[in-house]
Amino acid sequence: MEKNKRTLKVYGMSGYNHNDIPTIMMKGKWLENFGFKVGQEYRVHCKN
């Protein structure tokens, strides 16, 4: 796998009224290596 590409899995997390809501988690040293900082906010753009 290329170092600048990752495969993410969409998990279900219990939300309001115990209904699963889609959840994406990203964690790891690789985020820091790409300049992500703890506590900093980021904007995500989604497209199909």
Buried (B, 14 or more C-beta within 10 A) or exposed (E): EEEEEEEEEEEEEEEEEEEEEEEEEEEEEEEEEEEEEEEEEEEEEEEE
